[in-house]
Amino acid sequence: MTYTKKTGEFTRIGDTVHFTIDITLSAKGSSVGSAQVAGLPYAKKANATSACAIYMSAVTSCVGDTALLAQVGAGTTTINPRKMVTGTATILTDADFTNTTILRLDGSYKV
């Protein structure tokens, strides 16, 4: 993958990390498989919840009644973006992205 924009900011207050991530692809390349955003500054507490707002544009399969969601994996520094279709959450894959996909994430989690 190549990017025209890949930025992130975070603030840690006590045991809570707040983050903002903005990614714009210029080419998705030959990447295949599940989508992940890696590199958060601290690992999420294993038994804590996380809250993420997600925005995407220029995508292939997230249309109509599809809801987007994302969560930080337990004990990791990785965000797993998902789509909810007819009540089932599935991890986004390379098939969901185009060469110009924009992905924005805002959220918080406990460490």
C-alpha positions as CSV (number, residue, x, y, z in Angstrom):
1,M,0.0,0.0,0.0
2,T,1.1,3.5,-0.6
3,Y,-0.4,6.6,1.0
4,T,-0.9,10.3,0.3
5,K,-1.7,10.8,3.9
6,K,-0.9,8.8,7.1
7,T,-1.2,10.8,10.3
8,G,-2.0,10.1,13.9
9,E,-2.2,11.8,17.2
10,F,-2.8,10.6,20.8
11,T,-3.2,11.9,24.3
12,R,-2.8,9.8,27.4
13,I,-4.7,11.0,30.5
14,G,-4.2,8.6,33.4
15,D,-5.1,5.1,32.1
16,T,-7.0,6.3,29.1
17,V,-5.6,6.9,25.6
18,H,-7.5,9.1,23.1
19,F,-6.4,8.9,19.5
20,T,-7.1,10.3,16.0
21,I,-5.9,8.5,12.8
22,D,-6.2,9.8,9.2
23,I,-5.2,7.6,6.3
24,T,-5.6,8.2,2.6
25,L,-4.5,5.6,0.1
26,S,-2.9,6.5,-3.2
27,A,-2.7,2.8,-4.2
28,K,-3.8,-0.4,-2.4
29,G,-1.2,-2.4,-4.2
30,S,-1.2,-6.2,-3.9
31,S,-2.0,-6.3,-0.2
32,V,-4.4,-9.1,0.7
33,G,-6.2,-10.3,3.8
34,S,-7.7,-8.6,6.9
35,A,-7.3,-4.9,7.3
36,Q,-5.5,-3.7,10.5
37,V,-4.2,-0.3,11.7
38,A,-1.2,-1.0,13.8
39,G,1.1,1.1,15.9
40,L,-1.0,2.6,18.7
41,P,1.3,4.0,21.4
42,Y,0.2,1.7,24.3
43,A,-1.3,-1.8,24.4
44,K,-5.0,-1.9,25.4
45,K,-5.8,-3.4,28.8
46,A,-6.9,-7.0,28.2
47,N,-10.3,-6.9,29.9
48,A,-11.2,-3.3,29.0
49,T,-13.5,-2.0,26.3
50,S,-12.6,0.4,23.5
51,A,-14.7,2.9,21.6
52,C,-13.9,4.0,18.1
53,A,-15.7,6.1,15.6
54,I,-14.8,5.2,12.0
55,Y,-15.3,7.0,8.7
56,M,-14.5,5.6,5.3
57,S,-15.0,6.8,1.7
58,A,-14.0,5.5,-1.7
59,V,-14.7,1.9,-0.6
60,T,-16.2,-1.0,-2.6
61,S,-18.5,-3.0,-0.3
62,C,-19.6,-0.7,2.5
63,V,-22.7,0.7,1.0
64,G,-26.4,0.8,1.9
65,D,-27.2,-0.5,5.3
66,T,-23.6,-1.4,6.1
67,A,-22.5,0.0,9.5
68,L,-18.8,0.5,10.2
69,L,-17.2,-0.2,13.6
70,A,-13.7,-0.7,14.9
71,Q,-12.1,-1.8,18.1
72,V,-8.7,-2.1,19.6
73,G,-7.7,-5.7,20.1
74,A,-7.3,-6.9,23.7
75,G,-3.7,-6.5,24.9
76,T,-2.6,-5.2,21.5
77,T,-1.7,-1.9,19.8
78,T,-3.8,-2.8,16.8
79,I,-7.2,-1.5,15.6
80,N,-9.5,-4.0,13.7
81,P,-11.9,-2.2,11.4
82,R,-15.1,-4.1,10.7
83,K,-18.4,-3.8,8.8
84,M,-21.7,-4.9,10.1
85,V,-24.0,-6.5,7.5
86,T,-27.4,-8.0,8.5
87,G,-26.3,-8.3,12.1
88,T,-22.9,-9.9,11.5
89,A,-19.6,-8.1,12.1
90,T,-16.8,-9.0,9.7
91,I,-13.3,-7.7,9.5
92,L,-12.7,-5.5,6.5
93,T,-10.4,-7.0,3.9
94,D,-8.5,-5.8,0.8
95,A,-11.7,-6.3,-1.2
96,D,-13.3,-3.4,0.8
97,F,-10.7,-0.9,-0.2
98,T,-9.9,1.0,-3.4
99,N,-6.8,2.9,-4.5
100,T,-8.2,6.1,-3.1
101,T,-9.9,4.9,0.2
102,I,-10.0,7.4,3.0
103,L,-10.0,5.9,6.6
104,R,-10.5,8.1,9.7
105,L,-10.6,6.7,13.2
106,D,-11.2,8.5,16.5
107,G,-11.4,6.7,19.7
108,S,-10.2,5.8,23.2
109,Y,-9.2,2.8,25.2
110,K,-7.8,1.9,28.7
111,V,-4.2,0.8,29.3
